[in-house]
Amino acid sequence: MNFTLSTIRKDLSRWRQDLGGMLLWMSIPLLIGGLITSMMDSGGGAKPHGVLLMTDEDESFISGMIAGAFGQGEIGELISVEKVSLEDGNTRINAGDASGFLVIPAGFGNAFLESEPVTLTLKTNPAQTILPGIISDVTEILLDSGFYLHEFFGPEIETINKLIDDDTGPDDLLVSTMSVAINDKIESASEQIFPLVIDLEIVEPPPSEASAVPYALLFLPGIILMALMFSANGIAHDYWVEREQGTLRRLVITPGQMAGFLLGKALAAGVVITAIGGVTLLIGFAYHGVTVSRLPSALAWIAVSGIALFAWFGVLQMAAGTQRAATVVTSMFLFPLLMAGGSFFPLAALPDWIAAIGRMTPNGFVADRLTIEIIADTAWTIDFQSWLIVIAMAATGLGACSLRLRSGFARG
Amino acid sequence: MLSVENLVKNYGDFVAADGISFEALKGTVFGLLGPNGAGKSTAINCISGLLKPTSGRISVNGHDVVSEAKSARQSLGVVPQEIAIYEDLPAVENLRYWGKAYGLRGKELDARVEEILRYIGLGDRAKELPKKFSGGMKRRLNFGCGIVHKPAVILLDEPTVGVDPQSRERLFDMVVAERDAGACVLYTTHYMEEAERLCDSLAIIDHGKIIAKGTVAELRAQLGARDVLQLSGTFPSEESRSAIQSLVTEKIHDLEIIAQAKDNLTLTLSNGSHHLQTIFDSLAAAGGSVTETSLRRPNLETLFLLLTGKELRE
């Protein structure tokens, strides 16, 4: 333990002299993140796209208007409506194959025209963050709009509905009369406000979490992971520095200090990575107004994950035959991982199959859990299994580093 | 104190160490001499535990380096040929770090680090970063890091390569001081004058084998009082050989050919300066011509030449 502490002190003392490098590891993600966030805030970012499954048991003109409304304008760019059977819809939403599943019950049109209460069922996908919130918001707005339309234009809508049911076309007089009536009502519409009759019941999950998260905030975990990845890789390069200056060779001939050395280096890396991630996190929290009560849990997650990333970047660094090759090899892994793991686009904004792959990357896994930790109502929401996985990642990575050091890397 | 018995190290078909055996005693400096690639570093690496011997046995302070590696390493201090220090860590922190690596703690560590700083002449620059030091100062710190734990056996692998004369003298003094303090020092070099000056006994190694071994006095005795005469020029092989053989028979009875090629000839003989004209005349009569002459008094370098037919630094 004494030698481990000594190694921590030694490495922190050495790395402290390279403050410029550390600032670079932090400033590049902040710069990229700042640009992306400002683009998102100004509405210029990539938009998510989802599928709304719909079972229309009513199949009336009125229910058709609901389906049609989802295909209009900007909502249509975000959401595709797919009509399915009740059974198929339930199966697919339970499998996470869509963003939401809306059931319009039989008799909806009549209830609407008769001003009677009616319940629509919307099931949302708990694995997605943004689109289910949008769908539930849009559905509520549509129903509110429908209510007011009915209050103002009830007779006209009923007339149109009958014409559709009778399959007969309107004559010119009817069209003119209705146009004049609609025009008169629009002029007086602003004065009329009534309580809602139709209500929407959201079955699952409670939509408040997702809908409360600003889209730009979802970029923060990816940006932090970018800083962690840059710093973990940069610090792991120290194995090459130590090899070139002969200190690894000297270490190998000491009496059994390899484990203490590796643990000390990993903990020192953890301190630096946590500091860099912590500053990035604080800047993000301040910008997005996230409560600092999440800071300890988020920092702990960053520290353990940072050590795991450092350990595996160490393995990659030492797997290469030369310093130059090590730089190439780690770059080959670093940038695709950043891309797939949600550092440039949040996983929630990626197509489902890409997001699923992204969550399987080490950084994507860490970013996904960090997102949960940041947006959840309470701190320490990351599950025990995830903690175990990153601890196991760190342990196996350091074990692999130890093997590589002993198998010839340290000797040079 | 340090015992190497029949050490063999193979890399595939290449034999880097071929049955090396020697013993170095407490309070002595044992020299391992040989040209680059002779097998010195292989032997050092096997002793320090960096390489596992193919066969043979090595013990350091009574501990086998393979079966009792930890105890053997604890007794060993290695000063590598390449400087192996943290250039971005103050000198005193370097010494403290390597001291801790060998288990020194607390007051014992503080006292030893202070002692070493004075010993290597860096007491007043202890808090400075080695990257600001001269090459000689770095060498001294490298030496200090290797002996900070007061090892019973010290391995010095070509410690004076690239060192200025002043720092070299200081290193010699430190080696002698360690020896006088009771350490067993294994000193590898390809500078014969260093070996002659420092070593109590030595082994000459070439192509992975020990070709001569003993004290400096014993090895000198192998040479007798013969000089080494090296000639450059043109020497027709058969005619030159016949001319030299005639000289051996008729005039210079202890003359010997050590090495012969078209453009050089190496001979050994007693009182070489007295016979130069005779040899030149004889070679000229055989159709040869001499353009350059070198006559050397007997020393370890000429012994190596005598044993191998080549220069130590080739």
Interface residues (C-beta under 8 A of the other chain):
Chain A: N2 F3 S6 T7 K10 S13 R14 Q17 Q245 G246 T247 R249 R250 L251 V252 I253 T254 P255 G256 Q257 R411
Chain B: N45 S48 G49 L50 L51 A69 K70 S71 R73 Q74 L76 V78 P80 E82 I83 A84 I85 Y86 E87 D88 L89 E93 R96 Y97 W98 K100 A101 Y102 G103 R105 C145
